[in-house]
């Protein structure tokens, strides 16, 4: 059984018991988060696709922790012009564990 869920503007395929990193959510560590923007649910031999969401379907997940990803280095250069810029970026994320996928009736 799996579902495709819209989490913070990203479409994510989730399975029950799966741990994944999503863009930073403003929730406490250890709390349970309910996602109701379920775009598709597949399980028990049938698949339901929403337009735009599946009514009555939801995904509950526990927030494991927050963190920052690896640094990405951005380097710009223009040859023969003495122009060089070096910057970096680290993306914030929230790690969640999917506890339950609720199917619509």
C-alpha positions in Angstrom: 0.0 0.0 0.0 1.3 3.4 -0.9 0.1 7.0 -1.4 1.2 10.1 -3.3 1.0 13.1 -0.9 1.5 16.8 -1.3 3.9 17.9 1.5 5.0 21.5 1.6 4.5 21.9 -2.2 6.4 18.6 -3.1 4.7 15.5 -4.3 6.1 12.5 -2.4 5.4 8.8 -2.7 5.1 7.2 0.8 4.8 3.7 2.1 3.8 2.7 5.6 6.8 2.6 7.9 9.0 4.6 5.5 11.3 7.3 6.8 11.9 10.3 4.5 13.1 13.9 4.5 10.7 16.6 3.4 11.1 20.4 3.3 11.1 22.0 6.8 7.8 21.9 8.6 7.0 24.1 11.6 6.1 21.3 14.0 7.6 19.9 17.2 9.8 16.9 17.3 7.9 13.8 18.3 4.5 15.1 17.4 2.1 13.5 14.9 1.3 15.3 11.7 -1.7 14.6 9.5 -1.5 15.1 5.7 -4.8 15.3 3.9 -3.6 16.4 0.5 -3.5 12.9 -0.8 -3.3 12.9 -4.6 -3.4 9.1 -5.2 -3.9 6.0 -3.0 -3.1 2.4 -4.1 -3.8 -0.6 -1.9 -6.0 -3.7 -1.5 -6.1 -4.3 -5.3 -7.4 -0.9 -6.2 -6.1 2.5 -7.1 -7.9 5.8 -6.5 -6.8 9.0 -8.2 -8.1 12.3 -6.9 -9.2 15.3 -8.8 -7.3 17.1 -7.3 -7.3 15.1 -4.0 -8.8 11.8 -2.8 -11.7 12.6 -0.5 -11.5 10.8 2.9 -7.9 9.7 2.5 -5.1 10.8 4.8 -1.6 10.0 5.9 -0.3 10.3 9.4 3.4 10.6 10.2 5.5 11.2 13.3 8.2 13.9 13.2 11.5 12.3 14.0 13.7 15.4 13.8 14.9 18.5 12.0 18.2 19.1 10.3 20.2 20.7 7.5 21.4 19.0 4.4 24.9 18.9 2.9 26.4 22.1 1.6 26.0 22.8 -2.1 28.7 25.1 -3.5 27.8 27.7 -6.1 30.7 29.0 -8.1 30.4 31.6 -10.8 33.3 32.8 -13.1 33.7 34.9 -16.2 37.0 34.2 -18.0 39.4 37.0 -18.5 37.2 39.5 -16.5 38.5 38.9 -13.0 35.0 37.9 -11.9 34.7 35.0 -9.4 31.9 34.4 -6.8 31.7 31.5 -4.4 28.6 31.0 -2.2 27.0 28.0 -0.5 23.6 26.8 0.6 22.3 24.2 3.1 18.6 23.2 2.8 16.6 22.8 6.0 14.6 19.6 6.2 12.3 17.6 8.5 12.6 13.9 8.9 9.3 12.0 9.2 8.2 8.4 9.6 5.0 7.4 8.0 2.8 5.6 10.6 -0.5 5.0 8.8 -2.3 5.4 5.5 -6.1 5.8 5.8 -8.1 4.7 2.7 -11.4 6.4 1.8 -14.6 4.5 2.3 
